[in-house]
Amino acid sequence: MPDDGTKLHSWQCPPAAVPDDRKLGWLNEATESGMNWLKSQRGHSDFRQALDIISGRAAGPDPPKYRSRVNSNHLKRNIREVTGTLGKLRPLWGYSSDNPAFAPNANLFNLYVRAWYLETFADVKIKEALQYAAATCTGWIRPLYSRDLGGQGRGSVRLLSYGAPCVLPCQLPPSGDYQQAYAMTILDEMPIYMAHSMFPKYQSFLRPTSSLYWYSNEIRKSSQGNIWSRLFGGWGKSPSQYTPGIADLMIPIRYTYVIDLTRNTTSSEIPMGEPGTAWSYRVKPGDLLYPLRRLIISSESCVMYDDTSFDMHGRFPGIPFTLDHWPWEPMGFSMVRDGFELQAAMTELERGTMDKERAKLDLPLAYDINAVTKKEAQQFDPMQPRVRAGFDGSQVQEPFKMPVPPEVYRTDEATLKFYDLLKNAMDEQHAIKDVVALAKARMAGDDLEKLLEANGPIIEDMSRSMEPPMRELADQIKYLVLQYVPPARVMQVVGEDNMTLTPFDYNPDTMIPSHLPGENPGTKDEPKKSAAARNERARAFADQLRFVITPRSLHEMTQLVMRLGLIQLKKAGVQIDSETIANAWSVPNYGNIPGSTVQEKFKNEQEQNLLFAERMKELGMSLTDQGQFNMAGAQAGGKQQEGRPPSGQEEPSLKTKPDGRGFISESEGGGRVV
């Protein structure tokens, strides 16, 4: 059999120039490979159970109609409590840059991203991803720039949430890093009008199907003849003859991101991307055609787009969140896995106890057919006040008797204790005590003891596991803002004054710097054109913006302890600058002090204070030991201010005065209860 290379290249995505049927065949194989990988994961069997539990359906078979159907669904409550608490994130806008030329724009980014975070309810979308993770082992966030109303509305960076069955890897490495997979596919679906608006040239191919929803365990397949039945009289039939379902109004859309290593083997440049767009560029001979990944958008019947990825960050726009991750389980486990059997046992006890209580209210009775008729027996209700039942006393002494002993309907105390044992076991499994303590500590704000109590190992691990995806999310957002958000929109958010920062050089119509560092921009009257392309300058600027998350700070577990500790160290004589303390207390737009280390910033700050003090002497001001200017003290001849000086001998603690003002105490009665 001749070797035509089919087997050798079967793993590789076909070139863009081949017919669509070959590409669709490979896309179907890649999707099937992703589904097989999904089914091979141990957490795959949790999907259906989790969805049933969250929807209120109890575990096990449905009971008979006469039996109780009570279901407290404590497991669902635990899921809501964990995801709700972890979804309350500290607002993040901590971009910074070590390059002085880009430092002002880092502050601009902080202002815009903070407004974007609050305006778009980004924390709600992150909570949705956590809810998907609780049910399907992994929840996904997809950041993208989109417009409303079929591409005609105002654009914005948005976050979309997905469950694990919606995101399928192909050739995932053993590390479980989805960014290193050869191909990643997002299975989505959209209404007919939206799909036809986004892809007007393919309206005849984009057909609604009877595809199953995202949580289906199988690949969505088209319904044979579904579109033709509607085109030729299907919609005209009566509802009894034809009723279109939700799936008949949805079109499956597939986004596949491929690490394509194809290079330009010609001797000339090759244009890539759609001309005039933010993702267009030219490839020099020998360079990669798809340095930012290759994107293929397809349905079940056609390929609508096959070119470079839109986003200049060059990464797969999918960020995974897991609540129970293990190194050998890339998808992790759901919260239902360890609580399903416990919830089933609790539901069984609840329903059995309820059946007993219901039986007490309408006891089953046996009657003597020689003394009481069937009609009289059915009408007899022992719970009815002043009920009268007649019978022949010469024949029987007790016309009604209980068919079983009364002890059968008695709820034992041991049963209730066992129920509490199951409930507590589930709460321990999900670290509900730590979750509740964390929520209360965040509401308390200044109670150090409650905050330390919340720092349990399980909830701390969950919080820590959210930091890498949050950093990845912030990293991708900075590229999306630079690439797509119009300067007019940024001006509305941060104000016109902040838009006149120096990195804009002589081109205030864009957020992207007009020149790279080291280039000569010329003068305002005679500007010089940069040798770098627009995308190159944008990427260089974005690469200089760093986003750092302090460990265990997403939910402020360590923030208050660190804040008070910094103040204590500064008062003890440790050289700490005010910018470090202001950043720890999340003071927005505090400003930057030159220096790459805390000591360098401290020294530079002291020099600035001395220079500033010399200038202020002319105004009659004096500089206090704490680095603050005391006008009242200078006017009073340098007298000491009122109040007891801090001792610095006790653990610092935030306290509240009778008038409502807060203060930090380091003296007796401040750091401990007396």
Secondary structure, DSSP 8 states (H G I E B T S, - for coil): ----STTTTTTS---TTS-HHHHHHHHHHHHHHHHHHHHHSGGGGHHHHHHHHHTT--SSS---TTS------HHHHHHHHHHHHHT-------EE-SSTTTHHHHHHHHHHHHHHHHHTTHHHHHHHHHHHHHHHS-EEEEEEEE-STTTTS--EEEEEEEEGGGEEEES--TT--GGGSSEEEEEEEEEHHHHHHH-GGGTTT--------TT-SS-----TTHHHHIIIIITTS-TTT----GGGGEEEEEEEEE----B--SSS-EEES-TTSTT-EEE-TTSBS-TT-EEEEE-SS-EEEEEE-S-TT-S-S-EEE-SS-BTTBTT---TTTTTHHHHHHHHHHHHHHHHHHHHHHT---EE-TTTS-HHHHHH--TTSTT------TTT-S-SEE-SS-GGGG---HHHHHHHHHHHHHHHHHTTHHHHHHHHHHHHHSS-HHHHHHT--HHHHHHHHHTHHHHHHHHHHHHHHHHHHS-HHHHHHHH-TGGGG-GGGTT-TT-SS-SS-TTS--B-SSSB---SS-HHHHHHHHHHT-EE---TTTTTTTTHHHHHHHHHHHHHTT----HHHHHHHTT-TT----S-SSHHHHHHHHHHHHHHHHHHHGGGT--B-TTS-B-HHHHHTTS---SS------S--EEEE-TTS-EEEE-STTTSS--
